[in-house]
Amino acid sequence: MFASKPGQVYNSETMRPLSSYGPPKVGGDILAYCSSCKMDLAHVVFSMVDTQPAIIICKTCSSRHRFRRKSPASSQSPKRPRTPVTTVRAAQLWEQKLSECKSSPRSYTPSEKYALAECIQHTKFGVGIIEEVKLSGKIVVLFRDGFHTLIHGTTTNAIPAS
Ligand SMILES: [Zn+2]
């Protein structure tokens, strides 16, 4: 009495291969990228513009969103210019240090003397934080684009004899 029906399994909606999807139509199925599930999934076409689906509904998460032809991963250029790591780190460190700076920055003049952790305003480099005060009359300042060594306290050309 148990008669098997060949092809029965393949009548199931869920077993239909994704590649067999026909041209898009409202209410029909389409394989598209789901921005919620972050992968290519089966969707139901909710509305169309010309021959292209406009709004689609994800069968997995039921979210309604715009139809995208390509997933973001595949549309990205593989040769993307990379920001140098050192520049990013300097800028991040600079922002962090700047937020810790309580006083308003002093404008930088080579003749003046500066202290450690002081905020200065440089005409070319912008706002910076003094990271190191060297004995040789130099200061190492962290600016947005990185560290710069500047001179300070240059008025004391002649050391007064004591
Ligand atoms: Zn989804």
Backbone and ligand atoms as CSV (ligand in chain L), in Angstrom:
chain,resi,resn,atom,element,x,y,z
A,1,MET,N,N,0.837,-1.210,0.000
A,1,MET,CA,C,0.000,0.000,0.000
A,1,MET,C,C,0.869,1.257,0.000
A,2,PHE,N,N,2.080,1.080,0.366
A,2,PHE,CA,C,2.979,2.247,0.433
A,2,PHE,C,C,3.580,2.537,-0.935
A,3,ALA,N,N,2.922,3.375,-1.660
A,3,ALA,CA,C,3.393,3.706,-2.994
A,3,ALA,C,C,4.130,5.035,-2.970
A,4,SER,N,N,5.378,4.969,-3.345
A,4,SER,CA,C,6.154,6.211,-3.357
A,4,SER,C,C,5.863,7.002,-4.624
A,5,LYS,N,N,5.764,8.282,-4.467
A,5,LYS,CA,C,5.514,9.150,-5.618
A,5,LYS,C,C,6.810,9.843,-5.998
A,6,PRO,N,N,7.347,9.499,-7.128
A,6,PRO,CA,C,8.607,10.144,-7.506
A,6,PRO,C,C,8.430,11.654,-7.689
A,7,GLY,N,N,9.377,12.392,-7.157
A,7,GLY,CA,C,9.335,13.849,-7.310
A,7,GLY,C,C,8.532,14.544,-6.233
A,8,GLN,N,N,7.982,13.793,-5.334
A,8,GLN,CA,C,7.140,14.382,-4.292
A,8,GLN,C,C,7.920,15.385,-3.426
A,9,VAL,N,N,9.121,14.984,-3.101
A,9,VAL,CA,C,9.966,15.812,-2.242
A,9,VAL,C,C,10.207,17.179,-2.864
A,10,TYR,N,N,10.344,17.187,-4.144
A,10,TYR,CA,C,10.730,18.430,-4.830
A,10,TYR,C,C,9.566,19.385,-5.044
A,11,ASN,N,N,8.352,18.934,-4.722
A,11,ASN,CA,C,7.221,19.842,-4.812
A,11,ASN,C,C,7.197,20.850,-3.665
A,12,SER,N,N,7.900,20.517,-2.628
A,12,SER,CA,C,7.925,21.400,-1.464
A,12,SER,C,C,8.536,22.752,-1.828
A,13,GLU,N,N,7.918,23.804,-1.300
A,13,GLU,CA,C,8.371,25.171,-1.573
A,13,GLU,C,C,9.789,25.387,-1.043
A,14,THR,N,N,10.069,24.839,0.104
A,14,THR,CA,C,11.372,25.074,0.742
A,14,THR,C,C,12.499,24.335,0.055
A,15,MET,N,N,12.177,23.295,-0.668
A,15,MET,CA,C,13.221,22.496,-1.292
A,15,MET,C,C,13.606,23.009,-2.679
A,16,ARG,N,N,12.884,24.031,-3.130
A,16,ARG,CA,C,13.179,24.521,-4.474
A,16,ARG,C,C,14.542,25.213,-4.494
A,17,PRO,N,N,15.392,24.824,-5.420
A,17,PRO,CA,C,16.708,25.487,-5.467
A,17,PRO,C,C,16.556,26.974,-5.758
A,18,LEU,N,N,17.419,27.768,-5.151
A,18,LEU,CA,C,17.325,29.225,-5.289
A,18,LEU,C,C,17.541,29.688,-6.730
A,19,SER,N,N,18.330,28.909,-7.460
A,19,SER,CA,C,18.655,29.304,-8.827
A,19,SER,C,C,17.460,29.201,-9.761
A,20,SER,N,N,16.396,28.524,-9.316
A,20,SER,CA,C,15.242,28.338,-10.183
A,20,SER,C,C,14.262,29.512,-10.121
A,21,TYR,N,N,14.602,30.541,-9.378
A,21,TYR,CA,C,13.725,31.705,-9.278
A,21,TYR,C,C,13.576,32.369,-10.648
A,22,GLY,N,N,12.360,32.626,-11.019
A,22,GLY,CA,C,12.085,33.233,-12.314
A,22,GLY,C,C,12.250,34.731,-12.262
A,23,PRO,N,N,11.812,35.428,-13.313
A,23,PRO,CA,C,11.899,36.890,-13.306
A,23,PRO,C,C,11.087,37.471,-12.156
A,24,PRO,N,N,11.587,38.566,-11.551
A,24,PRO,CA,C,10.909,39.103,-10.374
A,24,PRO,C,C,9.499,39.595,-10.673
A,25,LYS,N,N,8.594,39.291,-9.778
A,25,LYS,CA,C,7.226,39.799,-9.877
A,25,LYS,C,C,6.692,39.999,-8.461
A,26,VAL,N,N,5.735,40.903,-8.320
A,26,VAL,CA,C,5.171,41.187,-7.000
A,26,VAL,C,C,4.566,39.911,-6.426
A,27,GLY,N,N,4.972,39.579,-5.232
A,27,GLY,CA,C,4.495,38.363,-4.592
A,27,GLY,C,C,5.383,37.163,-4.870
A,28,GLY,N,N,6.307,37.342,-5.801
A,28,GLY,CA,C,7.213,36.254,-6.162
A,28,GLY,C,C,8.440,36.230,-5.277
A,29,ASP,N,N,9.235,35.217,-5.479
A,29,ASP,CA,C,10.451,35.064,-4.686
A,29,ASP,C,C,11.652,35.662,-5.415
A,30,ILE,N,N,12.582,36.153,-4.643
A,30,ILE,CA,C,13.829,36.662,-5.215
A,30,ILE,C,C,14.950,36.485,-4.201
A,31,LEU,N,N,16.126,36.169,-4.719
A,31,LEU,CA,C,17.296,36.055,-3.861
A,31,LEU,C,C,17.964,37.420,-3.798
A,32,ALA,N,N,18.060,37.958,-2.588
A,32,ALA,CA,C,18.635,39.291,-2.435
A,32,ALA,C,C,19.357,39.393,-1.106
A,33,TYR,N,N,20.120,40.464,-0.990
A,33,TYR,CA,C,20.863,40.692,0.252
A,33,TYR,C,C,19.940,41.272,1.311
A,34,CYS,N,N,19.935,40.649,2.480
A,34,CYS,CA,C,19.146,41.170,3.600
A,34,CYS,C,C,20.072,41.945,4.522
A,35,SER,N,N,19.738,43.237,4.721
A,35,SER,CA,C,20.590,44.084,5.554
A,35,SER,C,C,20.451,43.747,7.036
A,36,SER,N,N,19.383,43.050,7.389
A,36,SER,CA,C,19.210,42.644,8.789
A,36,SER,C,C,19.941,41.347,9.083
A,37,CYS,N,N,19.785,40.376,8.185
A,37,CYS,CA,C,20.444,39.072,8.368
A,37,CYS,C,C,21.895,39.113,7.904
A,38,LYS,N,N,22.267,40.145,7.165
A,38,LYS,CA,C,23.627,40.338,6.662
A,38,LYS,C,C,24.087,39.187,5.764
A,39,MET,N,N,23.151,38.705,4.939
A,39,MET,CA,C,23.523,37.670,3.964
A,39,MET,C,C,22.472,37.597,2.856
A,40,ASP,N,N,22.819,36.913,1.796
A,40,ASP,CA,C,21.892,36.718,0.690
A,40,ASP,C,C,20.838,35.692,1.090
A,41,LEU,N,N,19.584,36.107,1.012
A,41,LEU,CA,C,18.499,35.238,1.450
A,41,LEU,C,C,17.299,35.365,0.521
A,42,ALA,N,N,16.395,34.409,0.639
A,42,ALA,CA,C,15.167,34.446,-0.145
A,42,ALA,C,C,14.247,35.538,0.387
A,43,HIS,N,N,13.727,36.329,-0.534
A,43,HIS,CA,C,12.818,37.422,-0.190
A,43,HIS,C,C,11.543,37.305,-1.013
A,44,VAL,N,N,10.498,37.934,-0.563
A,44,VAL,CA,C,9.260,38.068,-1.324
A,44,VAL,C,C,9.208,39.491,-1.856
A,45,VAL,N,N,8.915,39.615,-3.157
A,45,VAL,CA,C,8.853,40.947,-3.759
A,45,VAL,C,C,7.563,41.623,-3.305
A,46,PHE,N,N,7.713,42.774,-2.662
A,46,PHE,CA,C,6.565,43.511,-2.131
A,46,PHE,C,C,6.072,44.547,-3.144
A,47,SER,N,N,7.009,45.226,-3.791
A,47,SER,CA,C,6.627,46.187,-4.834
A,47,SER,C,C,7.715,46.253,-5.893
A,48,MET,N,N,7.347,46.718,-7.071
A,48,MET,CA,C,8.270,46.752,-8.206
A,48,MET,C,C,8.345,48.162,-8.778
A,49,VAL,N,N,9.501,48.492,-9.363
A,49,VAL,CA,C,9.659,49.703,-10.166
A,49,VAL,C,C,10.188,49.244,-11.515
A,50,ASP,N,N,9.376,49.423,-12.541
A,50,ASP,CA,C,9.658,48.872,-13.875
A,50,ASP,C,C,9.817,47.349,-13.762
A,51,THR,N,N,10.995,46.862,-14.140
A,51,THR,CA,C,11.205,45.412,-14.080
A,51,THR,C,C,12.017,45.002,-12.854
A,52,GLN,N,N,12.358,46.000,-12.014
A,52,GLN,CA,C,13.186,45.714,-10.840
A,52,GLN,C,C,12.371,45.747,-9.558
A,53,PRO,N,N,12.630,44.828,-8.656
A,53,PRO,CA,C,11.965,44.887,-7.356
A,53,PRO,C,C,12.383,46.152,-6.611
A,54,ALA,N,N,11.434,46.797,-5.950
A,54,ALA,CA,C,11.755,48.005,-5.188
A,54,ALA,C,C,11.813,47.684,-3.699
A,55,ILE,N,N,10.716,47.168,-3.184
A,55,ILE,CA,C,10.662,46.794,-1.771
A,55,ILE,C,C,10.507,45.280,-1.689
A,56,ILE,N,N,11.323,44.680,-0.845
A,56,ILE,CA,C,11.277,43.229,-0.679
A,56,ILE,C,C,11.167,42.878,0.805
A,57,ILE,N,N,10.640,41.705,1.071
A,57,ILE,CA,C,10.479,41.265,2.463
A,57,ILE,C,C,11.298,39.987,2.656
A,58,CYS,N,N,12.143,40.021,3.668
A,58,CYS,CA,C,12.992,38.867,3.957
A,58,CYS,C,C,12.151,37.722,4.511
A,59,LYS,N,N,12.351,36.553,3.951
A,59,LYS,CA,C,11.593,35.384,4.412
A,59,LYS,C,C,12.127,34.865,5.742
A,60,THR,N,N,13.363,35.241,6.042
A,60,THR,CA,C,13.992,34.743,7.265
A,60,THR,C,C,13.619,35.590,8.472
A,61,CYS,N,N,13.773,36.920,8.328
A,61,CYS,CA,C,13.534,37.794,9.480
A,61,CYS,C,C,12.286,38.661,9.309
A,62,SER,N,N,11.623,38.553,8.163
A,62,SER,CA,C,10.386,39.284,7.872
A,62,SER,C,C,10.563,40.805,7.826
A,63,SER,N,N,11.806,41.273,7.733
A,63,SER,CA,C,12.013,42.713,7.649
A,63,SER,C,C,11.811,43.178,6.211
A,64,ARG,N,N,11.259,44.383,6.088
A,64,ARG,CA,C,10.972,44.947,4.782
A,64,ARG,C,C,12.047,45.977,4.442
A,65,HIS,N,N,12.672,45.831,3.324
A,65,HIS,CA,C,13.707,46.795,2.947
A,65,HIS,C,C,13.842,46.915,1.440
A,66,ARG,N,N,14.659,47.854,1.022
A,66,ARG,CA,C,14.874,48.102,-0.402
A,66,ARG,C,C,15.677,46.970,-1.023
A,67,PHE,N,N,15.377,46.693,-2.265
A,67,PHE,CA,C,16.111,45.656,-2.983
A,67,PHE,C,C,17.488,46.155,-3.376
A,68,ARG,N,N,18.478,45.336,-3.099
A,68,ARG,CA,C,19.848,45.647,-3.516
A,68,ARG,C,C,20.318,44.544,-4.441
A,69,ARG,N,N,20.879,44.963,-5.529
A,69,ARG,CA,C,21.361,43.984,-6.494
A,69,ARG,C,C,22.545,43.199,-5.953
A,70,LYS,N,N,23.436,43.935,-5.287
A,70,LYS,CA,C,24.648,43.293,-4.789
A,70,LYS,C,C,24.740,43.454,-3.289
A,71,SER,N,N,25.372,42.507,-2.650
A,71,SER,CA,C,25.661,42.623,-1.232
A,71,SER,C,C,26.816,43.604,-1.050
A,72,PRO,N,N,26.846,44.336,0.064
A,72,PRO,CA,C,27.919,45.326,0.270
A,72,PRO,C,C,29.308,44.727,0.185
A,73,ALA,N,N,29.447,43.495,0.589
A,73,ALA,CA,C,30.770,42.851,0.592
A,73,ALA,C,C,31.306,42.683,-0.825
A,74,SER,N,N,30.419,42.307,-1.758
A,74,SER,CA,C,30.878,42.040,-3.114
A,74,SER,C,C,31.055,43.319,-3.931
A,75,SER,N,N,30.390,44.418,-3.498
A,75,SER,CA,C,30.485,45.662,-4.257
A,75,SER,C,C,31.696,46.493,-3.851
A,76,GLN,N,N,32.332,46.090,-2.758
A,76,GLN,CA,C,33.495,46.847,-2.293
A,76,GLN,C,C,34.709,46.543,-3.154
A,77,SER,N,N,35.466,47.553,-3.393
A,77,SER,CA,C,36.692,47.367,-4.150
A,77,SER,C,C,37.719,46.636,-3.285
A,78,PRO,N,N,38.341,45.610,-3.842
A,78,PRO,CA,C,39.330,44.881,-3.032
A,78,PRO,C,C,40.576,45.704,-2.745
A,79,LYS,N,N,40.858,46.664,-3.626
A,79,LYS,CA,C,42.038,47.502,-3.414
A,79,LYS,C,C,41.606,48.835,-2.816
A,80,ARG,N,N,41.359,48.803,-1.528
A,80,ARG,CA,C,40.929,50.000,-0.835
A,80,ARG,C,C,42.138,50.673,-0.208
A,81,PRO,N,N,42.321,51.978,-0.418
A,81,PRO,CA,C,43.484,52.632,0.196
A,81,PRO,C,C,43.383,52.580,1.709
A,82,ARG,N,N,44.441,52.117,2.318
A,82,ARG,CA,C,44.446,51.929,3.752
A,82,ARG,C,C,45.099,53.110,4.449
A,83,THR,N,N,44.471,53.572,5.510
A,83,THR,CA,C,45.057,54.651,6.295
A,83,THR,C,C,46.208,54.068,7.091
A,84,PRO,N,N,47.352,54.708,7.023
A,84,PRO,CA,C,48.484,54.198,7.805
A,84,PRO,C,C,48.136,54.104,9.286
A,85,VAL,N,N,48.529,53.004,9.888
A,85,VAL,CA,C,48.158,52.721,11.276
A,85,VAL,C,C,48.734,53.771,12.220
A,86,THR,N,N,49.954,54.222,11.934
A,86,THR,CA,C,50.620,55.174,12.819
A,86,THR,C,C,49.860,56.497,12.886
A,87,THR,N,N,49.340,56.943,11.748
A,87,THR,CA,C,48.596,58.196,11.695
A,87,THR,C,C,47.320,58.095,12.509
A,88,VAL,N,N,46.631,56.971,12.376
A,88,VAL,CA,C,45.383,56.754,13.110
A,88,VAL,C,C,45.646,56.767,14.605
A,89,ARG,N,N,46.720,56.082,15.013
A,89,ARG,CA,C,47.048,56.013,16.436
A,89,ARG,C,C,47.392,57.382,17.002
A,90,ALA,N,N,48.156,58.173,16.248
A,90,ALA,CA,C,48.551,59.505,16.701
A,90,ALA,C,C,47.328,60.390,16.874
A,91,ALA,N,N,46.419,60.311,15.911
A,91,ALA,CA,C,45.211,61.131,15.966
A,91,ALA,C,C,44.321,60.731,17.134
A,92,GLN,N,N,44.227,59.417,17.363
A,92,GLN,CA,C,43.408,58.925,18.473
A,92,GLN,C,C,43.997,59.345,19.810
A,93,LEU,N,N,45.313,59.203,19.911
A,93,LEU,CA,C,46.018,59.586,21.130
A,93,LEU,C,C,45.881,61.089,21.364
A,94,TRP,N,N,45.995,61.842,20.280
A,94,TRP,CA,C,45.901,63.292,20.337
A,94,TRP,C,C,44.525,63.716,20.860
A,95,GLU,N,N,43.474,63.095,20.332
A,95,GLU,CA,C,42.114,63.414,20.764
A,95,GLU,C,C,41.912,63.095,22.243
A,96,GLN,N,N,42.485,61.962,22.650
A,96,GLN,CA,C,42.368,61.545,24.053
A,96,GLN,C,C,43.071,62.524,24.980
A,97,LYS,N,N,44.296,62.890,24.587
A,97,LYS,CA,C,45.096,63.814,25.403
A,97,LYS,C,C,44.449,65.200,25.457
A,98,LEU,N,N,43.882,65.583,24.321
A,98,LEU,CA,C,43.266,66.905,24.225
A,98,LEU,C,C,42.046,67.009,25.131
A,99,SER,N,N,41.311,65.907,25.237
A,99,SER,CA,C,40.116,65.907,26.090
A,99,SER,C,C,40.485,66.002,27.560
A,100,GLU,N,N,41.722,65.552,27.878
A,100,GLU,CA,C,42.191,65.612,29.262
A,100,GLU,C,C,42.755,66.990,29.607
A,101,CYS,N,N,42.994,67.775,28.587
A,101,CYS,CA,C,43.594,69.093,28.778
A,101,CYS,C,C,42.547,70.063,29.321
A,102,LYS,N,N,42.809,70.557,30.520
A,102,LYS,CA,C,41.835,71.416,31.185
A,102,LYS,C,C,41.959,72.884,30.744
A,103,SER,N,N,43.203,73.364,30.676
A,103,SER,CA,C,43.410,74.772,30.368
A,103,SER,C,C,43.341,75.018,28.861
A,104,SER,N,N,43.045,76.268,28.499
A,104,SER,CA,C,43.029,76.629,27.082
A,104,SER,C,C,44.460,76.721,26.577
A,105,PRO,N,N,44.719,76.289,25.336
A,105,PRO,CA,C,46.104,76.221,24.854
A,105,PRO,C,C,46.777,77.592,24.745
A,106,ARG,N,N,48.057,77.631,25.161
A,106,ARG,CA,C,48.873,78.841,24.993
A,106,ARG,C,C,49.404,78.842,23.572
A,107,SER,N,N,49.479,79.998,22.981
A,107,SER,CA,C,50.052,80.065,21.637
A,107,SER,C,C,51.560,79.844,21.730
A,108,TYR,N,N,52.072,79.056,20.785
A,108,TYR,CA,C,53.476,78.670,20.837
A,108,TYR,C,C,54.390,79.782,20.328
A,109,THR,N,N,55.345,80.132,21.137
A,109,THR,CA,C,56.408,81.076,20.767
A,109,THR,C,C,57.725,80.449,21.216
A,110,PRO,N,N,58.699,80.362,20.325
A,110,PRO,CA,C,59.969,79.700,20.704
A,110,PRO,C,C,60.645,80.319,21.913
A,111,SER,N,N,60.389,81.596,22.153
A,111,SER,CA,C,61.073,82.280,23.248
A,111,SER,C,C,60.500,81.913,24.618
A,112,GLU,N,N,59.252,81.410,24.628
A,112,GLU,CA,C,58.639,81.068,25.913
A,112,GLU,C,C,59.002,79.659,26.365
A,113,LYS,N,N,58.873,79.447,27.635
A,113,LYS,CA,C,59.150,78.117,28.197
A,113,LYS,C,C,57.837,77.382,28.461
A,114,TYR,N,N,57.869,76.118,28.170
A,114,TYR,CA,C,56.654,75.322,28.333
A,114,TYR,C,C,56.903,74.138,29.255
A,115,ALA,N,N,55.821,73.694,29.870
A,115,ALA,CA,C,55.916,72.599,30.837
A,115,ALA,C,C,55.281,71.329,30.275
A,116,LEU,N,N,55.606,70.238,30.915
A,116,LEU,CA,C,55.071,68.939,30.515
A,116,LEU,C,C,53.535,68.924,30.633
A,117,ALA,N,N,52.895,68.297,29.660
A,117,ALA,CA,C,51.435,68.117,29.625
A,117,ALA,C,C,50.671,69.415,29.375
A,118,GLU,N,N,51.412,70.461,28.989
A,118,GLU,CA,C,50.779,71.735,28.694
A,118,GLU,C,C,50.226,71.728,27.265
A,119,CYS,N,N,49.104,72.400,27.086
A,119,CYS,CA,C,48.497,72.503,25.751
A,119,CYS,C,C,48.992,73.762,25.061
A,120,ILE,N,N,49.433,73.595,23.816
A,120,ILE,CA,C,49.902,74.761,23.073
A,120,ILE,C,C,49.195,74.863,21.724
A,121,GLN,N,N,49.169,76.065,21.221
A,121,GLN,CA,C,48.579,76.331,19.903
A,121,GLN,C,C,49.699,76.717,18.945
A,122,HIS,N,N,49.942,75.878,17.959
A,122,HIS,CA,C,51.002,76.136,16.986
A,122,HIS,C,C,50.373,76.653,15.705
A,123,THR,N,N,51.047,77.644,15.090
A,123,THR,CA,C,50.484,78.272,13.890
A,123,THR,C,C,50.351,77.289,12.726
A,124,LYS,N,N,51.261,76.329,12.659
A,124,LYS,CA,C,51.240,75.386,11.546
A,124,LYS,C,C,50.581,74.056,11.904
A,125,PHE,N,N,50.929,73.516,13.080
A,125,PHE,CA,C,50.476,72.171,13.442
A,125,PHE,C,C,49.150,72.151,14.196
A,126,GLY,N,N,48.723,73.336,14.690
A,126,GLY,CA,C,47.480,73.383,15.435
A,126,GLY,C,C,47.690,73.172,16.917
A,127,VAL,N,N,46.673,72.611,17.558
A,127,VAL,CA,C,46.752,72.391,19.006
A,127,VAL,C,C,47.553,71.126,19.289
A,128,GLY,N,N,48.440,71.214,20.257
A,128,GLY,CA,C,49.255,70.067,20.630
A,128,GLY,C,C,49.434,69.975,22.138
A,129,ILE,N,N,49.848,68.788,22.567
A,129,ILE,CA,C,50.084,68.551,23.989
A,129,ILE,C,C,51.555,68.183,24.158
A,130,ILE,N,N,52.216,68.833,25.100
A,130,ILE,CA,C,53.642,68.586,25.321
A,130,ILE,C,C,53.822,67.249,26.027
A,131,GLU,N,N,54.504,66.361,25.346
A,131,GLU,CA,C,54.703,64.998,25.838
A,131,GLU,C,C,56.028,64.839,26.567
A,132,GLU,N,N,56.986,65.670,26.190
A,132,GLU,CA,C,58.316,65.537,26.781
A,132,GLU,C,C,59.029,66.880,26.763
A,133,VAL,N,N,59.662,67.215,27.859
A,133,VAL,CA,C,60.489,68.411,27.927
A,133,VAL,C,C,61.933,67.958,28.060
A,134,LYS,N,N,62.729,68.289,27.030
A,134,LYS,CA,C,64.113,67.842,27.035
A,134,LYS,C,C,65.024,68.905,27.651
A,135,LEU,N,N,66.163,68.450,28.172
A,135,LEU,CA,C,67.109,69.352,28.811
A,135,LEU,C,C,67.771,70.285,27.803
A,136,SER,N,N,67.799,69.868,26.541
A,136,SER,CA,C,68.478,70.643,25.506
A,136,SER,C,C,67.651,71.802,24.967
A,137,GLY,N,N,66.595,72.178,25.689
A,137,GLY,CA,C,65.758,73.292,25.250
A,137,GLY,C,C,64.790,72.913,24.149
A,138,LYS,N,N,64.427,71.648,24.143
A,138,LYS,CA,C,63.475,71.178,23.149
A,138,LYS,C,C,62.275,70.521,23.826
A,139,ILE,N,N,61.145,70.611,23.153
A,139,ILE,CA,C,59.948,69.946,23.660
A,139,ILE,C,C,59.392,69.025,22.572
A,140,VAL,N,N,58.909,67.880,22.980
A,140,VAL,CA,C,58.269,66.960,22.050
A,140,VAL,C,C,56.761,67.130,22.227
A,141,VAL,N,N,56.112,67.528,21.143
A,141,VAL,CA,C,54.694,67.859,21.204
A,141,VAL,C,C,53.889,66.907,20.320
A,142,LEU,N,N,52.799,66.424,20.884
A,142,LEU,CA,C,51.894,65.570,20.117
A,142,LEU,C,C,50.831,66.435,19.446
A,143,PHE,N,N,50.903,66.457,18.118
A,143,PHE,CA,C,49.879,67.147,17.337
A,143,PHE,C,C,48.998,66.101,16.672
A,144,ARG,N,N,47.982,66.563,15.976
A,144,ARG,CA,C,47.043,65.637,15.347
A,144,ARG,C,C,47.732,64.711,14.344
A,145,ASP,N,N,48.738,65.243,13.659
A,145,ASP,CA,C,49.425,64.432,12.640
A,145,ASP,C,C,50.630,63.676,13.185
A,146,GLY,N,N,50.862,63.791,14.486
A,146,GLY,CA,C,51.966,63.042,15.081
A,146,GLY,C,C,52.835,63.911,15.971
A,147,PHE,N,N,53.995,63.373,16.321
A,147,PHE,CA,C,54.898,64.078,17.226
A,147,PHE,C,C,55.815,65.034,16.456
A,148,HIS,N,N,56.024,66.204,17.062
A,148,HIS,CA,C,56.956,67.174,16.502
A,148,HIS,C,C,57.851,67.686,17.630
A,149,THR,N,N,59.128,67.855,17.303
A,149,THR,CA,C,60.057,68.412,18.280
A,149,THR,C,C,60.217,69.902,18.015
A,150,LEU,N,N,59.955,70.690,19.033
A,150,LEU,CA,C,60.048,72.146,18.911
A,150,LEU,C,C,61.057,72.666,19.923
A,151,ILE,N,N,61.517,73.881,19.662
A,151,ILE,CA,C,62.423,74.520,20.625
A,151,ILE,C,C,61.609,75.458,21.513
A,152,HIS,N,N,62.110,75.677,22.712
A,152,HIS,CA,C,61.445,76.639,23.609
A,152,HIS,C,C,62.475,77.297,24.518
A,153,GLY,N,N,62.055,78.440,25.057
A,153,GLY,CA,C,62.928,79.164,25.978
A,153,GLY,C,C,64.205,79.660,25.312
A,154,THR,N,N,64.068,80.203,24.100
A,154,THR,CA,C,65.273,80.605,23.345
A,154,THR,C,C,65.810,81.989,23.712
A,155,THR,N,N,65.110,82.714,24.589
A,155,THR,CA,C,65.565,84.078,24.926
A,155,THR,C,C,66.847,84.060,25.741
A,156,THR,N,N,67.036,82.963,26.464
A,156,THR,CA,C,68.222,82.875,27.305
A,156,THR,C,C,69.454,82.508,26.473
A,157,ASN,N,N,69.835,83.441,25.607
A,157,ASN,CA,C,71.011,83.228,24.771
A,157,ASN,C,C,72.271,83.170,25.621
A,158,ALA,N,N,72.327,84.155,26.507
A,158,ALA,CA,C,73.487,84.215,27.408
A,158,ALA,C,C,73.029,83.802,28.797
A,159,ILE,N,N,73.618,82.750,29.275
A,159,ILE,CA,C,73.262,82.276,30.618
A,159,ILE,C,C,73.866,83.242,31.631
A,160,PRO,N,N,72.978,83.864,32.427
A,160,PRO,CA,C,73.510,84.849,33.406
A,160,PRO,C,C,74.444,84.185,34.429
A,161,ALA,N,N,75.540,84.830,34.578
A,161,ALA,CA,C,76.525,84.282,35.525
A,161,ALA,C,C,76.073,84.523,36.937
A,162,SER,N,N,76.180,83.515,37.732
A,162,SER,CA,C,75.726,83.641,39.103
A,162,SER,C,C,76.898,83.952,40.022
L,1,ZN,ZN,ZN,16.502,39.039,6.901
